[in-house]
Amino acid sequence: MGSFSVADSINRGGQVVGGSNTAAGDEHAFVWYRSVLTDLNSLISANSGWVLSEATGINGSGQIVGVGVINNQTHAFLMVPNQD
């Protein structure tokens, strides 16, 4: 990620979500947990067409909501963790 990040939400488990700029200057959604910052775009298929730009909320189950762009339009997203 880049040099600027904004935290938008934290859950009781200590997971933090928000938005951060990349080295290229794009804004990407992230989750931070146990000192590890993960770009949420790395958790979805590279050919999905989505660019997740900001995560705005996370609940106790780890479900993340936010905003992203697909087909040049801004939409809300919901990410649900695998239950494996």
HTML snippet that shows the backbone in 3Dmol.js (N, CA, C, O; Angstrom):
<script src="https://3Dmol.org/build/3Dmol-min.js"></script>
<div id="view" style="width:600px;height:400px;position:relative"></div>
<script>
const pdb = `
ATOM      1  N   MET A   1       0.850  -1.176   0.000  1.00  0.00           N
ATOM      2  CA  MET A   1       0.000   0.000   0.000  1.00  0.00           C
ATOM      3  C   MET A   1       0.895   1.238   0.000  1.00  0.00           C
ATOM      4  O   MET A   1       2.119   1.138   0.083  1.00  0.00           O
ATOM      5  N   GLY A   2       0.264   2.392  -0.093  1.00  0.00           N
ATOM      6  CA  GLY A   2       1.009   3.636  -0.202  1.00  0.00           C
ATOM      7  C   GLY A   2       1.283   4.306   1.126  1.00  0.00           C
ATOM      8  O   GLY A   2       1.423   3.648   2.157  1.00  0.00           O
ATOM      9  N   SER A   3       1.357   5.611   1.085  1.00  0.00           N
ATOM     10  CA  SER A   3       1.773   6.380   2.258  1.00  0.00           C
ATOM     11  C   SER A   3       0.624   6.986   3.048  1.00  0.00           C
ATOM     12  O   SER A   3       0.869   7.665   4.045  1.00  0.00           O
ATOM     13  N   PHE A   4      -0.631   6.763   2.636  1.00  0.00           N
ATOM     14  CA  PHE A   4      -1.767   7.378   3.297  1.00  0.00           C
ATOM     15  C   PHE A   4      -2.883   6.362   3.469  1.00  0.00           C
ATOM     16  O   PHE A   4      -3.279   5.701   2.509  1.00  0.00           O
ATOM     17  N   SER A   5      -3.388   6.235   4.684  1.00  0.00           N
ATOM     18  CA  SER A   5      -4.500   5.329   4.972  1.00  0.00           C
ATOM     19  C   SER A   5      -5.485   6.000   5.907  1.00  0.00           C
ATOM     20  O   SER A   5      -5.113   6.864   6.701  1.00  0.00           O
ATOM     21  N   VAL A   6      -6.753   5.596   5.810  1.00  0.00           N
ATOM     22  CA  VAL A   6      -7.803   6.089   6.696  1.00  0.00           C
ATOM     23  C   VAL A   6      -8.569   4.888   7.223  1.00  0.00           C
ATOM     24  O   VAL A   6      -9.052   4.066   6.445  1.00  0.00           O
ATOM     25  N   ALA A   7      -8.682   4.785   8.539  1.00  0.00           N
ATOM     26  CA  ALA A   7      -9.472   3.730   9.163  1.00  0.00           C
ATOM     27  C   ALA A   7     -10.904   4.203   9.286  1.00  0.00           C
ATOM     28  O   ALA A   7     -11.154   5.322   9.735  1.00  0.00           O
ATOM     29  N   ASP A   8     -11.857   3.353   8.888  1.00  0.00           N
ATOM     30  CA  ASP A   8     -13.267   3.720   8.934  1.00  0.00           C
ATOM     31  C   ASP A   8     -14.056   2.976   9.998  1.00  0.00           C
ATOM     32  O   ASP A   8     -15.061   3.485  10.493  1.00  0.00           O
ATOM     33  N   SER A   9     -13.610   1.768  10.359  1.00  0.00           N
ATOM     34  CA  SER A   9     -14.379   0.963  11.304  1.00  0.00           C
ATOM     35  C   SER A   9     -13.472  -0.060  11.973  1.00  0.00           C
ATOM     36  O   SER A   9     -12.460  -0.478  11.410  1.00  0.00           O
ATOM     37  N   ILE A  10     -13.850  -0.453  13.182  1.00  0.00           N
ATOM     38  CA  ILE A  10     -13.152  -1.501  13.914  1.00  0.00           C
ATOM     39  C   ILE A  10     -14.195  -2.367  14.601  1.00  0.00           C
ATOM     40  O   ILE A  10     -15.207  -1.863  15.090  1.00  0.00           O
ATOM     41  N   ASN A  11     -13.947  -3.678  14.637  1.00  0.00           N
ATOM     42  CA  ASN A  11     -14.885  -4.556  15.340  1.00  0.00           C
ATOM     43  C   ASN A  11     -14.296  -4.962  16.694  1.00  0.00           C
ATOM     44  O   ASN A  11     -13.153  -4.624  17.003  1.00  0.00           O
ATOM     45  N   ARG A  12     -15.060  -5.671  17.481  1.00  0.00           N
ATOM     46  CA  ARG A  12     -14.608  -6.064  18.820  1.00  0.00           C
ATOM     47  C   ARG A  12     -13.404  -6.998  18.786  1.00  0.00           C
ATOM     48  O   ARG A  12     -12.673  -7.102  19.771  1.00  0.00           O
ATOM     49  N   GLY A  13     -13.195  -7.670  17.673  1.00  0.00           N
ATOM     50  CA  GLY A  13     -12.054  -8.562  17.527  1.00  0.00           C
ATOM     51  C   GLY A  13     -10.760  -7.844  17.166  1.00  0.00           C
ATOM     52  O   GLY A  13      -9.703  -8.469  17.081  1.00  0.00           O
ATOM     53  N   GLY A  14     -10.840  -6.524  16.953  1.00  0.00           N
ATOM     54  CA  GLY A  14      -9.650  -5.742  16.633  1.00  0.00           C
ATOM     55  C   GLY A  14      -9.324  -5.646  15.159  1.00  0.00           C
ATOM     56  O   GLY A  14      -8.242  -5.186  14.795  1.00  0.00           O
ATOM     57  N   GLN A  15     -10.249  -6.077  14.292  1.00  0.00           N
ATOM     58  CA  GLN A  15     -10.051  -5.936  12.853  1.00  0.00           C
ATOM     59  C   GLN A  15     -10.461  -4.518  12.442  1.00  0.00           C
ATOM     60  O   GLN A  15     -11.538  -4.042  12.800  1.00  0.00           O
ATOM     61  N   VAL A  16      -9.593  -3.864  11.696  1.00  0.00           N
ATOM     62  CA  VAL A  16      -9.810  -2.484  11.253  1.00  0.00           C
ATOM     63  C   VAL A  16      -9.942  -2.484   9.740  1.00  0.00           C
ATOM     64  O   VAL A  16      -9.190  -3.171   9.049  1.00  0.00           O
ATOM     65  N   VAL A  17     -10.901  -1.713   9.217  1.00  0.00           N
ATOM     66  CA  VAL A  17     -11.058  -1.577   7.766  1.00  0.00           C
ATOM     67  C   VAL A  17     -11.049  -0.100   7.392  1.00  0.00           C
ATOM     68  O   VAL A  17     -11.339   0.771   8.212  1.00  0.00           O
ATOM     69  N   GLY A  18     -10.708   0.156   6.130  1.00  0.00           N
ATOM     70  CA  GLY A  18     -10.687   1.529   5.640  1.00  0.00           C
ATOM     71  C   GLY A  18     -10.206   1.588   4.208  1.00  0.00           C
ATOM     72  O   GLY A  18     -10.419   0.664   3.423  1.00  0.00           O
ATOM     73  N   GLY A  19      -9.552   2.694   3.878  1.00  0.00           N
ATOM     74  CA  GLY A  19      -9.027   2.899   2.534  1.00  0.00           C
ATOM     75  C   GLY A  19      -7.600   3.394   2.603  1.00  0.00           C
ATOM     76  O   GLY A  19      -7.224   4.106   3.534  1.00  0.00           O
ATOM     77  N   SER A  20      -6.807   3.017   1.618  1.00  0.00           N
ATOM     78  CA  SER A  20      -5.407   3.405   1.566  1.00  0.00           C
ATOM     79  C   SER A  20      -5.020   3.646   0.119  1.00  0.00           C
ATOM     80  O   SER A  20      -5.540   2.991  -0.784  1.00  0.00           O
ATOM     81  N   ASN A  21      -4.107   4.586  -0.106  1.00  0.00           N
ATOM     82  CA  ASN A  21      -3.643   4.757  -1.474  1.00  0.00           C
ATOM     83  C   ASN A  21      -2.562   3.717  -1.763  1.00  0.00           C
ATOM     84  O   ASN A  21      -1.839   3.288  -0.864  1.00  0.00           O
ATOM     85  N   THR A  22      -2.467   3.326  -3.016  1.00  0.00           N
ATOM     86  CA  THR A  22      -1.441   2.381  -3.440  1.00  0.00           C
ATOM     87  C   THR A  22      -0.209   3.161  -3.877  1.00  0.00           C
ATOM     88  O   THR A  22      -0.242   4.389  -3.954  1.00  0.00           O
ATOM     89  N   ALA A  23       0.866   2.455  -4.159  1.00  0.00           N
ATOM     90  CA  ALA A  23       2.078   3.109  -4.659  1.00  0.00           C
ATOM     91  C   ALA A  23       1.798   3.839  -5.973  1.00  0.00           C
ATOM     92  O   ALA A  23       2.457   4.831  -6.288  1.00  0.00           O
ATOM     93  N   ALA A  24       0.819   3.346  -6.738  1.00  0.00           N
ATOM     94  CA  ALA A  24       0.444   3.980  -8.008  1.00  0.00           C
ATOM     95  C   ALA A  24      -0.517   5.155  -7.818  1.00  0.00           C
ATOM     96  O   ALA A  24      -0.827   5.862  -8.777  1.00  0.00           O
ATOM     97  N   GLY A  25      -0.998   5.371  -6.564  1.00  0.00           N
ATOM     98  CA  GLY A  25      -1.894   6.481  -6.285  1.00  0.00           C
ATOM     99  C   GLY A  25      -3.368   6.144  -6.317  1.00  0.00           C
ATOM    100  O   GLY A  25      -4.200   7.025  -6.103  1.00  0.00           O
ATOM    101  N   ASP A  26      -3.718   4.886  -6.581  1.00  0.00           N
ATOM    102  CA  ASP A  26      -5.115   4.461  -6.568  1.00  0.00           C
ATOM    103  C   ASP A  26      -5.559   4.233  -5.124  1.00  0.00           C
ATOM    104  O   ASP A  26      -4.729   3.950  -4.260  1.00  0.00           O
ATOM    105  N   GLU A  27      -6.865   4.354  -4.853  1.00  0.00           N
ATOM    106  CA  GLU A  27      -7.377   4.077  -3.522  1.00  0.00           C
ATOM    107  C   GLU A  27      -7.923   2.656  -3.473  1.00  0.00           C
ATOM    108  O   GLU A  27      -8.736   2.263  -4.310  1.00  0.00           O
ATOM    109  N   HIS A  28      -7.468   1.891  -2.487  1.00  0.00           N
ATOM    110  CA  HIS A  28      -7.912   0.510  -2.314  1.00  0.00           C
ATOM    111  C   HIS A  28      -8.405   0.289  -0.898  1.00  0.00           C
ATOM    112  O   HIS A  28      -7.894   0.881   0.054  1.00  0.00           O
ATOM    113  N   ALA A  29      -9.405  -0.573  -0.771  1.00  0.00           N
ATOM    114  CA  ALA A  29      -9.940  -0.962   0.527  1.00  0.00           C
ATOM    115  C   ALA A  29      -8.952  -1.910   1.210  1.00  0.00           C
ATOM    116  O   ALA A  29      -8.239  -2.664   0.548  1.00  0.00           O
ATOM    117  N   PHE A  30      -8.922  -1.860   2.555  1.00  0.00           N
ATOM    118  CA  PHE A  30      -8.019  -2.739   3.287  1.00  0.00           C
ATOM    119  C   PHE A  30      -8.673  -3.256   4.558  1.00  0.00           C
ATOM    120  O   PHE A  30      -9.666  -2.714   5.044  1.00  0.00           O
ATOM    121  N   VAL A  31      -8.079  -4.327   5.078  1.00  0.00           N
ATOM    122  CA  VAL A  31      -8.354  -4.790   6.425  1.00  0.00           C
ATOM    123  C   VAL A  31      -7.003  -4.893   7.120  1.00  0.00           C
ATOM    124  O   VAL A  31      -6.034  -5.382   6.540  1.00  0.00           O
ATOM    125  N   TRP A  32      -6.946  -4.431   8.362  1.00  0.00           N
ATOM    126  CA  TRP A  32      -5.732  -4.516   9.179  1.00  0.00           C
ATOM    127  C   TRP A  32      -6.064  -5.356  10.398  1.00  0.00           C
ATOM    128  O   TRP A  32      -7.041  -5.100  11.102  1.00  0.00           O
ATOM    129  N   TYR A  33      -5.230  -6.372  10.638  1.00  0.00           N
ATOM    130  CA  TYR A  33      -5.451  -7.257  11.781  1.00  0.00           C
ATOM    131  C   TYR A  33      -4.116  -7.836  12.211  1.00  0.00           C
ATOM    132  O   TYR A  33      -3.349  -8.346  11.394  1.00  0.00           O
ATOM    133  N   ARG A  34      -3.854  -7.748  13.503  1.00  0.00           N
ATOM    134  CA  ARG A  34      -2.608  -8.276  14.077  1.00  0.00           C
ATOM    135  C   ARG A  34      -1.377  -7.772  13.326  1.00  0.00           C
ATOM    136  O   ARG A  34      -0.486  -8.543  12.970  1.00  0.00           O
ATOM    137  N   SER A  35      -1.352  -6.468  13.097  1.00  0.00           N
ATOM    138  CA  SER A  35      -0.225  -5.769  12.465  1.00  0.00           C
ATOM    139  C   SER A  35      -0.005  -6.119  10.999  1.00  0.00           C
ATOM    140  O   SER A  35       1.063  -5.839  10.455  1.00  0.00           O
ATOM    141  N   VAL A  36      -0.998  -6.726  10.349  1.00  0.00           N
ATOM    142  CA  VAL A  36      -0.898  -7.049   8.922  1.00  0.00           C
ATOM    143  C   VAL A  36      -1.969  -6.283   8.163  1.00  0.00           C
ATOM    144  O   VAL A  36      -3.158  -6.408   8.455  1.00  0.00           O
ATOM    145  N   LEU A  37      -1.544  -5.494   7.191  1.00  0.00           N
ATOM    146  CA  LEU A  37      -2.452  -4.731   6.335  1.00  0.00           C
ATOM    147  C   LEU A  37      -2.646  -5.519   5.046  1.00  0.00           C
ATOM    148  O   LEU A  37      -1.680  -5.819   4.345  1.00  0.00           O
ATOM    149  N   THR A  38      -3.912  -5.860   4.732  1.00  0.00           N
ATOM    150  CA  THR A  38      -4.221  -6.642   3.538  1.00  0.00           C
ATOM    151  C   THR A  38      -5.112  -5.838   2.611  1.00  0.00           C
ATOM    152  O   THR A  38      -6.171  -5.362   3.018  1.00  0.00           O
ATOM    153  N   ASP A  39      -4.688  -5.687   1.375  1.00  0.00           N
ATOM    154  CA  ASP A  39      -5.492  -5.053   0.329  1.00  0.00           C
ATOM    155  C   ASP A  39      -6.640  -6.007   0.008  1.00  0.00           C
ATOM    156  O   ASP A  39      -6.398  -7.143  -0.401  1.00  0.00           O
ATOM    157  N   LEU A  40      -7.876  -5.568   0.186  1.00  0.00           N
ATOM    158  CA  LEU A  40      -9.023  -6.434  -0.068  1.00  0.00           C
ATOM    159  C   LEU A  40      -9.095  -6.884  -1.521  1.00  0.00           C
ATOM    160  O   LEU A  40      -9.670  -7.931  -1.818  1.00  0.00           O
ATOM    161  N   ASN A  41      -8.516  -6.102  -2.427  1.00  0.00           N
ATOM    162  CA  ASN A  41      -8.505  -6.500  -3.834  1.00  0.00           C
ATOM    163  C   ASN A  41      -7.691  -7.769  -4.058  1.00  0.00           C
ATOM    164  O   ASN A  41      -7.903  -8.473  -5.045  1.00  0.00           O
ATOM    165  N   SER A  42      -6.761  -8.068  -3.151  1.00  0.00           N
ATOM    166  CA  SER A  42      -5.971  -9.292  -3.276  1.00  0.00           C
ATOM    167  C   SER A  42      -6.772 -10.523  -2.860  1.00  0.00           C
ATOM    168  O   SER A  42      -6.318 -11.650  -3.060  1.00  0.00           O
ATOM    169  N   LEU A  43      -7.961 -10.320  -2.284  1.00  0.00           N
ATOM    170  CA  LEU A  43      -8.786 -11.434  -1.814  1.00  0.00           C
ATOM    171  C   LEU A  43      -9.913 -11.797  -2.782  1.00  0.00           C
ATOM    172  O   LEU A  43     -10.675 -12.732  -2.536  1.00  0.00           O
ATOM    173  N   ILE A  44     -10.009 -11.051  -3.880  1.00  0.00           N
ATOM    174  CA  ILE A  44     -11.034 -11.349  -4.889  1.00  0.00           C
ATOM    175  C   ILE A  44     -10.343 -11.733  -6.193  1.00  0.00           C
ATOM    176  O   ILE A  44      -9.153 -11.474  -6.373  1.00  0.00           O
ATOM    177  N   SER A  45     -11.086 -12.343  -7.087  1.00  0.00           N
ATOM    178  CA  SER A  45     -10.547 -12.756  -8.375  1.00  0.00           C
ATOM    179  C   SER A  45     -10.029 -11.547  -9.159  1.00  0.00           C
ATOM    180  O   SER A  45     -10.704 -10.522  -9.247  1.00  0.00           O
ATOM    181  N   ALA A  46      -8.842 -11.675  -9.719  1.00  0.00           N
ATOM    182  CA  ALA A  46      -8.236 -10.571 -10.476  1.00  0.00           C
ATOM    183  C   ALA A  46      -9.066 -10.186 -11.696  1.00  0.00           C
ATOM    184  O   ALA A  46      -9.003  -9.043 -12.149  1.00  0.00           O
ATOM    185  N   ASN A  47      -9.843 -11.128 -12.233  1.00  0.00           N
ATOM    186  CA  ASN A  47     -10.660 -10.817 -13.413  1.00  0.00           C
ATOM    187  C   ASN A  47     -12.123 -10.544 -13.064  1.00  0.00           C
ATOM    188  O   ASN A  47     -12.992 -10.644 -13.930  1.00  0.00           O
ATOM    189  N   SER A  48     -12.401 -10.203 -11.812  1.00  0.00           N
ATOM    190  CA  SER A  48     -13.789  -9.933 -11.393  1.00  0.00           C
ATOM    191  C   SER A  48     -14.338  -8.638 -11.976  1.00  0.00           C
ATOM    192  O   SER A  48     -15.553  -8.470 -12.086  1.00  0.00           O
ATOM    193  N   GLY A  49     -13.453  -7.727 -12.347  1.00  0.00           N
ATOM    194  CA  GLY A  49     -13.888  -6.418 -12.838  1.00  0.00           C
ATOM    195  C   GLY A  49     -14.016  -5.377 -11.736  1.00  0.00           C
ATOM    196  O   GLY A  49     -14.151  -4.187 -12.020  1.00  0.00           O
ATOM    197  N   TRP A  50     -13.975  -5.813 -10.486  1.00  0.00           N
ATOM    198  CA  TRP A  50     -14.105  -4.907  -9.340  1.00  0.00           C
ATOM    199  C   TRP A  50     -12.778  -4.270  -8.965  1.00  0.00           C
ATOM    200  O   TRP A  50     -11.720  -4.888  -9.084  1.00  0.00           O
ATOM    201  N   VAL A  51     -12.850  -3.022  -8.509  1.00  0.00           N
ATOM    202  CA  VAL A  51     -11.776  -2.373  -7.762  1.00  0.00           C
ATOM    203  C   VAL A  51     -12.429  -1.898  -6.470  1.00  0.00           C
ATOM    204  O   VAL A  51     -13.243  -0.975  -6.480  1.00  0.00           O
ATOM    205  N   LEU A  52     -12.068  -2.534  -5.361  1.00  0.00           N
ATOM    206  CA  LEU A  52     -12.632  -2.180  -4.055  1.00  0.00           C
ATOM    207  C   LEU A  52     -11.852  -0.990  -3.527  1.00  0.00           C
ATOM    208  O   LEU A  52     -10.661  -1.106  -3.237  1.00  0.00           O
ATOM    209  N   SER A  53     -12.518   0.162  -3.398  1.00  0.00           N
ATOM    210  CA  SER A  53     -11.799   1.391  -3.082  1.00  0.00           C
ATOM    211  C   SER A  53     -11.824   1.779  -1.616  1.00  0.00           C
ATOM    212  O   SER A  53     -10.880   2.415  -1.147  1.00  0.00           O
ATOM    213  N   GLU A  54     -12.864   1.425  -0.873  1.00  0.00           N
ATOM    214  CA  GLU A  54     -12.888   1.750   0.555  1.00  0.00           C
ATOM    215  C   GLU A  54     -13.818   0.800   1.299  1.00  0.00           C
ATOM    216  O   GLU A  54     -14.945   0.544   0.873  1.00  0.00           O
ATOM    217  N   ALA A  55     -13.326   0.289   2.409  1.00  0.00           N
ATOM    218  CA  ALA A  55     -14.148  -0.533   3.295  1.00  0.00           C
ATOM    219  C   ALA A  55     -14.650   0.381   4.402  1.00  0.00           C
ATOM    220  O   ALA A  55     -13.861   1.061   5.057  1.00  0.00           O
ATOM    221  N   THR A  56     -15.952   0.396   4.608  1.00  0.00           N
ATOM    222  CA  THR A  56     -16.538   1.364   5.551  1.00  0.00           C
ATOM    223  C   THR A  56     -17.066   0.743   6.832  1.00  0.00           C
ATOM    224  O   THR A  56     -17.381   1.460   7.782  1.00  0.00           O
ATOM    225  N   GLY A  57     -17.167  -0.586   6.874  1.00  0.00           N
ATOM    226  CA  GLY A  57     -17.673  -1.226   8.083  1.00  0.00           C
ATOM    227  C   GLY A  57     -17.282  -2.684   8.151  1.00  0.00           C
ATOM    228  O   GLY A  57     -17.093  -3.342   7.128  1.00  0.00           O
ATOM    229  N   ILE A  58     -17.161  -3.190   9.390  1.00  0.00           N
ATOM    230  CA  ILE A  58     -16.889  -4.612   9.623  1.00  0.00           C
ATOM    231  C   ILE A  58     -17.623  -5.033  10.885  1.00  0.00           C
ATOM    232  O   ILE A  58     -17.603  -4.320  11.888  1.00  0.00           O
ATOM    233  N   ASN A  59     -18.276  -6.198  10.836  1.00  0.00           N
ATOM    234  CA  ASN A  59     -19.001  -6.663  12.010  1.00  0.00           C
ATOM    235  C   ASN A  59     -18.211  -7.761  12.731  1.00  0.00           C
ATOM    236  O   ASN A  59     -17.112  -8.124  12.312  1.00  0.00           O
ATOM    237  N   GLY A  60     -18.776  -8.272  13.799  1.00  0.00           N
ATOM    238  CA  GLY A  60     -18.108  -9.285  14.600  1.00  0.00           C
ATOM    239  C   GLY A  60     -17.889 -10.603  13.886  1.00  0.00           C
ATOM    240  O   GLY A  60     -17.056 -11.404  14.311  1.00  0.00           O
ATOM    241  N   SER A  61     -18.619 -10.842  12.813  1.00  0.00           N
ATOM    242  CA  SER A  61     -18.445 -12.052  12.016  1.00  0.00           C
ATOM    243  C   SER A  61     -17.401 -11.882  10.920  1.00  0.00           C
ATOM    244  O   SER A  61     -17.117 -12.822  10.179  1.00  0.00           O
ATOM    245  N   GLY A  62     -16.826 -10.678  10.816  1.00  0.00           N
ATOM    246  CA  GLY A  62     -15.824 -10.409   9.790  1.00  0.00           C
ATOM    247  C   GLY A  62     -16.385 -10.015   8.447  1.00  0.00           C
ATOM    248  O   GLY A  62     -15.635  -9.905   7.478  1.00  0.00           O
ATOM    249  N   GLN A  63     -17.704  -9.795   8.358  1.00  0.00           N
ATOM    250  CA  GLN A  63     -18.307  -9.334   7.109  1.00  0.00           C
ATOM    251  C   GLN A  63     -17.949  -7.862   6.912  1.00  0.00           C
ATOM    252  O   GLN A  63     -18.075  -7.049   7.828  1.00  0.00           O
ATOM    253  N   ILE A  64     -17.504  -7.542   5.709  1.00  0.00           N
ATOM    254  CA  ILE A  64     -17.025  -6.199   5.398  1.00  0.00           C
ATOM    255  C   ILE A  64     -17.920  -5.563   4.344  1.00  0.00           C
ATOM    256  O   ILE A  64     -18.257  -6.197   3.343  1.00  0.00           O
ATOM    257  N   VAL A  65     -18.303  -4.312   4.569  1.00  0.00           N
ATOM    258  CA  VAL A  65     -19.055  -3.536   3.573  1.00  0.00           C
ATOM    259  C   VAL A  65     -18.206  -2.349   3.144  1.00  0.00           C
ATOM    260  O   VAL A  65     -17.336  -1.884   3.880  1.00  0.00           O
ATOM    261  N   GLY A  66     -18.480  -1.876   1.945  1.00  0.00           N
ATOM    262  CA  GLY A  66     -17.738  -0.725   1.460  1.00  0.00           C
ATOM    263  C   GLY A  66     -18.208  -0.332   0.083  1.00  0.00           C
ATOM    264  O   GLY A  66     -19.303  -0.692  -0.348  1.00  0.00           O
ATOM    265  N   VAL A  67     -17.353   0.419  -0.606  1.00  0.00           N
ATOM    266  CA  VAL A  67     -17.655   0.889  -1.957  1.00  0.00           C
ATOM    267  C   VAL A  67     -16.528   0.509  -2.894  1.00  0.00           C
ATOM    268  O   VAL A  67     -15.359   0.450  -2.515  1.00  0.00           O
ATOM    269  N   GLY A  68     -16.921   0.254  -4.125  1.00  0.00           N
ATOM    270  CA  GLY A  68     -15.954  -0.094  -5.154  1.00  0.00           C
ATOM    271  C   GLY A  68     -16.504   0.275  -6.514  1.00  0.00           C
ATOM    272  O   GLY A  68     -17.618   0.785  -6.636  1.00  0.00           O
ATOM    273  N   VAL A  69     -15.708   0.009  -7.534  1.00  0.00           N
ATOM    274  CA  VAL A  69     -16.082   0.360  -8.904  1.00  0.00           C
ATOM    275  C   VAL A  69     -16.077  -0.907  -9.751  1.00  0.00           C
ATOM    276  O   VAL A  69     -15.140  -1.703  -9.700  1.00  0.00           O
ATOM    277  N   ILE A  70     -17.137  -1.077 -10.526  1.00  0.00           N
ATOM    278  CA  ILE A  70     -17.226  -2.133 -11.530  1.00  0.00           C
ATOM    279  C   ILE A  70     -17.933  -1.552 -12.743  1.00  0.00           C
ATOM    280  O   ILE A  70     -18.932  -0.847 -12.601  1.00  0.00           O
ATOM    281  N   ASN A  71     -17.430  -1.839 -13.923  1.00  0.00           N
ATOM    282  CA  ASN A  71     -17.996  -1.302 -15.175  1.00  0.00           C
ATOM    283  C   ASN A  71     -18.108   0.216 -15.124  1.00  0.00           C
ATOM    284  O   ASN A  71     -19.092   0.789 -15.593  1.00  0.00           O
ATOM    285  N   ASN A  72     -17.093   0.867 -14.549  1.00  0.00           N
ATOM    286  CA  ASN A  72     -17.024   2.332 -14.444  1.00  0.00           C
ATOM    287  C   ASN A  72     -18.147   2.937 -13.616  1.00  0.00           C
ATOM    288  O   ASN A  72     -18.439   4.125 -13.753  1.00  0.00           O
ATOM    289  N   GLN A  73     -18.782   2.141 -12.760  1.00  0.00           N
ATOM    290  CA  GLN A  73     -19.839   2.638 -11.882  1.00  0.00           C
ATOM    291  C   GLN A  73     -19.508   2.274 -10.441  1.00  0.00           C
ATOM    292  O   GLN A  73     -18.997   1.190 -10.161  1.00  0.00           O
ATOM    293  N   THR A  74     -19.806   3.198  -9.533  1.00  0.00           N
ATOM    294  CA  THR A  74     -19.567   2.970  -8.110  1.00  0.00           C
ATOM    295  C   THR A  74     -20.742   2.212  -7.515  1.00  0.00           C
ATOM    296  O   THR A  74     -21.901   2.570  -7.724  1.00  0.00           O
ATOM    297  N   HIS A  75     -20.424   1.155  -6.767  1.00  0.00           N
ATOM    298  CA  HIS A  75     -21.441   0.319  -6.125  1.00  0.00           C
ATOM    299  C   HIS A  75     -20.978  -0.054  -4.724  1.00  0.00           C
ATOM    300  O   HIS A  75     -19.790   0.013  -4.407  1.00  0.00           O
ATOM    301  N   ALA A  76     -21.928  -0.446  -3.898  1.00  0.00           N
ATOM    302  CA  ALA A  76     -21.613  -1.001  -2.587  1.00  0.00           C
ATOM    303  C   ALA A  76     -21.181  -2.455  -2.764  1.00  0.00           C
ATOM    304  O   ALA A  76     -21.571  -3.118  -3.725  1.00  0.00           O
ATOM    305  N   PHE A  77     -20.371  -2.940  -1.821  1.00  0.00           N
ATOM    306  CA  PHE A  77     -20.021  -4.357  -1.816  1.00  0.00           C
ATOM    307  C   PHE A  77     -20.159  -4.922  -0.414  1.00  0.00           C
ATOM    308  O   PHE A  77     -20.125  -4.197   0.581  1.00  0.00           O
ATOM    309  N   LEU A  78     -20.314  -6.230  -0.366  1.00  0.00           N
ATOM    310  CA  LEU A  78     -20.325  -6.987   0.884  1.00  0.00           C
ATOM    311  C   LEU A  78     -19.378  -8.165   0.694  1.00  0.00           C
ATOM    312  O   LEU A  78     -19.540  -8.960  -0.232  1.00  0.00           O
ATOM    313  N   MET A  79     -18.393  -8.271   1.572  1.00  0.00           N
ATOM    314  CA  MET A  79     -17.481  -9.423   1.567  1.00  0.00           C
ATOM    315  C   MET A  79     -17.812 -10.279   2.779  1.00  0.00           C
ATOM    316  O   MET A  79     -17.931  -9.779   3.897  1.00  0.00           O
ATOM    317  N   VAL A  80     -17.957 -11.582   2.537  1.00  0.00           N
ATOM    318  CA  VAL A  80     -18.288 -12.528   3.600  1.00  0.00           C
ATOM    319  C   VAL A  80     -17.127 -13.508   3.700  1.00  0.00           C
ATOM    320  O   VAL A  80     -16.764 -14.128   2.700  1.00  0.00           O
ATOM    321  N   PRO A  81     -16.532 -13.664   4.886  1.00  0.00           N
ATOM    322  CA  PRO A  81     -15.385 -14.576   5.009  1.00  0.00           C
ATOM    323  C   PRO A  81     -15.785 -16.034   4.762  1.00  0.00           C
ATOM    324  O   PRO A  81     -16.907 -16.450   5.047  1.00  0.00           O
ATOM    325  N   ASN A  82     -14.825 -16.791   4.222  1.00  0.00           N
ATOM    326  CA  ASN A  82     -15.044 -18.236   4.044  1.00  0.00           C
ATOM    327  C   ASN A  82     -15.258 -18.882   5.392  1.00  0.00           C
ATOM    328  O   ASN A  82     -14.645 -18.481   6.382  1.00  0.00           O
ATOM    329  N   GLN A  83     -16.115 -19.870   5.438  1.00  0.00           N
ATOM    330  CA  GLN A  83     -16.410 -20.576   6.685  1.00  0.00           C
ATOM    331  C   GLN A  83     -15.728 -21.936   6.721  1.00  0.00           C
ATOM    332  O   GLN A  83     -16.210 -22.851   7.389  1.00  0.00           O
ATOM    333  N   ASP A  84     -14.605 -22.082   6.007  1.00  0.00           N
ATOM    334  CA  ASP A  84     -13.865 -23.357   5.969  1.00  0.00           C
ATOM    335  C   ASP A  84     -13.282 -23.727   7.293  1.00  0.00           C
ATOM    336  O   ASP A  84     -12.635 -24.768   7.414  1.00  0.00           O
TER     337      ASP A  84
END
`;
const viewer = $3Dmol.createViewer("view");
viewer.addModel(pdb, "pdb");
viewer.setStyle({}, {cartoon: {color: "spectrum"}});
viewer.zoomTo();
viewer.render();
</script>
